[in-house]
Amino acid sequence: MAISELELPSGVLAHSLAGPEQLAQALAERVAAALDYAVTTHGGASLVLSGGRSPIAFFEALSVCELDWQKVQISLADERWVDRDHPDSNEGLLRRHLLRNAAANAELLGLYQPAESLEEAARLASEALQALRKPIDVLVLGMGDDGHTASLFPDSPLLAQGLDEEGMQPCLPMLAPVEPRQRISMTYPLLASARLQCLSIQGAQKLETLRQAIQVEPAQMPIRAFLNAPLEIYWCP
């Protein structure tokens, strides 16, 4: 199956690339151009990214793109509630693979907050995000095989609140079905405010997950909430 065979909602754009290297480069060029436009037009830009292993090549390609990085804020769609130097930290991933080369001068607004509870950490993360330029200029999401995105997981206790279009909290404490279970996630209203929204996925399994998500409600597969214009999907086999 190819992504061109999917019946995507109206206005959703799909880009099919030959492989992971081409996907990383194409996405990096699209994101860099949008950030450069925001810096030129608005005097600054905000970029929200997802973690995990899949985006590493994209991060490294983006790190060498030339633009006025000192005017770019970078944050995360979600974070594992672990120390910044922990191997599972998304912030640590960004520091190793993106905040280097030309992008070394970008401003990082991480979500991790040391606190006595996950709930308190999420509240502190919401406060920290008051400094983030809004609306978000560029959002890059990933997607799990269960249809989750960010840390908006099916069956997570606060999922309905996280997907609430009228929700006021920028971040919520969320529970993942795998370790590390404790997460902090941006919520739908903040994520969906982004001017440019991209979804990056690879492989036949993710394409099948996307096909299923198109046909269900967001509560079953949360990525469904984002499958509307102005989303751009970047996929490779």
N, C-alpha and C positions, 0 to 999 in steps of 0.2 A: 504494500500500500504506500502511496505517495501522499504528501500533504495536499497536493492539488486535488485529490479525490475526496477530501473532507468537505462537507457542507458547512462551511464556517459562517457565523453570523455576518450580516451585512456590515461592510465597512472594515472588517478585520483583514489585514494584509498578511500574506504568507510568503516568506522567502525560503526557498529550498537551496541549500548549499551542498557542495560535493562532499565535504568532510569536516571534521572538527576544526582543522586549521583555517579553512575558508570561512567557516561560521564565525570563529573568534575574530578574524580580521574584518569581516563585513560588519559585524555588530559593533566592534570598536570604532570603526570609521563613522557609522551612523550615530553612535552616542557622542563621539568627539565633536561632530558637526553640530549636533543639537546643543551641546554645552557651549561651544564657541558662539553660536547664535545668541544664546541666553546671556552670556557675558557681554557681548557687544551691544545687545539690545537693552538689557536690564541692569548691567553693571555687575552681575554675579550670577551664579548658577548653583543648583542643587541636584545631586545625583544619589539615588537610593538603589542599593544593590542587594542581591541575594548571595548567600554563602554556599558552602559545599565544594566538592572536588571539581564538578563539571565546569564552573566558570573560570578556573585558573588560567587557561590559555587566553581567554577573553581579557582578564585582568592584565595579563602581561602585555598583550597587544595594545590595550588602552593606555598603559603606563608610558609608552613611548610616543603617543600622539602629542603633537605640539599645540598647546593652547595656553591661555593665561590661568594656569592651575591654581595660583594663589587666590583666585577669585571663585574657586569651586569648592563647595561643601559636599562631603561624601558621608552618607549614613547607610544603615542597613535595614532591610525590610524586617529582619528578625535576628535574634541572637540567642545562643545557648547560654544559660545562666552559669557560666564557668569563668574562672579568672582569665584575663586577657592573654596570659602566656600559656594557657591550656591548649593542647593540640586541637580540641574541638571548637575553639573560639573563632567565630566569624571575623571579629575585629583583627585578631592575629593573622588570619588569612589575608585580609586586605593589606595589612602592614607589610607582609612578606612579598606579596605578588603585585600590588597596585601602587602603593605609596612609595614609589621608587622611580628612578629615571626622570622623565619630564614631570611626572605626577607627584614627585616628592614633596612639593610645596602645597598640595591640596590640604584643606582643613577636614579632619575626620571628627564626626560627631557619633561616637559609638553608643550602643544601647546598653551595654553591660554596666550595672551599678552595684557596688557592694552594699548589701543591706541585710537585715535580719530575716527577711522573708522575700519570696518571689514577688508577692503582691506589692511590697514596698519598693522593690527594685523596679518594677514596671511603672510605678507612680513617679519615681525619680527619673526614669527614662523619658516619660512624658514631659516632665519639667525641662529636661535638657533639650528636648526637641523644639522648645519654644524658639531657640536660636536658628532653627533650620529655615532656609528661604522657602516660602510657600506662595503659590502651589509648587510642588516638586517639578523641576524641569524635566528630568529623565528618571524613569523607573525601569529596572531590569529584573524581572522575576524568573524563577525556576519553577519546576513542578515535579512532585513526587509521583511514584507509580500509583499511589492511592488518591491522586487528585488534589493533594494539599499544595498550597503555595505560601510563601513566607513561613510562619509557624501557625497557620490557620489549618488545623488538622480536622478531618472528619471525627466526630464524636468527642472532641475536646470540650470540657465543661463550659467554657465561655465562648464557644464558636459563634453562637447566634449573636452575642454581643459584639464579637469581632467583625461580623459581617453586616451589622446594622448600619444602613445608609445614614441614619440620623445620629449615630453614635458620636459622642463628644471626646472620648479618650483617644489620644494618638497611639497609645500602646496599652496592651493588656498582657497579663500573665497567662501563658498557655502551656498545655501539657502535650508532649509528643508521645507516640506509642513506642518509641525506641529511645535508648539512652544517647545523650543526656536528655531526660524527659522534661526538665524545667526549662521553659523558653520565655522570651519576651518577643512579642510580635507587634509591628505596626498594624493598625486596624484598616478595614476597607475604606472608610471615607478619606483618610489621609493618603493611602496608596493610590486610590482611584482618581485623586485630584491631579495626578501627574500629567503634564502636557504631552510628553512622549512616553508611551508604555510599551515595553518589549517583553516578550516571553521567549526564553532560549531553551530549547529541548533537543535531545539527540536520541536517535535510535527508533526501531520499530515499536518497542514496548511503549515508549512515551507517546508515539503517534496514536497507538491504540487507546491509551489512557485519555488523550485529548478527544478522540472520537467519542468515547463513552461520556466524557464530561459535557460535551455539547448537548447531550440528550437528557441530562438530569438537572436537579436543583442544586444550588450552591451548598446547601447543608450536607448533601451527599458527597460532592466533590467541589471543594471551595474555589478551585481555579475557575469554575463556571462563572463566578461573579465578575471576572475580569475579561471574559470572552466577548467583548463588545468593542466597537470603535471607541478610541483610536488605537486599539492594540495592533502591534506588529509582531508576528511570530517568526522566529528564526529557527530553522530545523535542518538537521543533516542526518543521513542514515547512520 
